[in-house]
Structures are given as structure tokens and as C-alpha cells.
Amino acid sequence: GALSLRLIQVLRYKDMLEIIGIKTYICYLLKI
């Protein structure tokens, strides 16, 4: 139902943040 859909959206959002965080971290390491 609506609750499970909500949960999926939240999980996707977390995945997106994690991916962005990893990319930012890699860029940070490469600049040093």
C-alpha cells in the first residue's frame, strides 16, 4: 500500500545520498 511505497522512496533517497557522499569523498581524495 501507500506505506510500503513511502518506505521505498525513503530507501532510494538514502541510496542517492550515499552515492553522492561517496562521489564527494572520492573527489576530495583526488584533490589532495
Protein Blocks (a to p, Z undefined) as FASTA:
>chain_A
ZZlmmmmmmmmmmmmmmmmmmmmmmmmmmmZZ
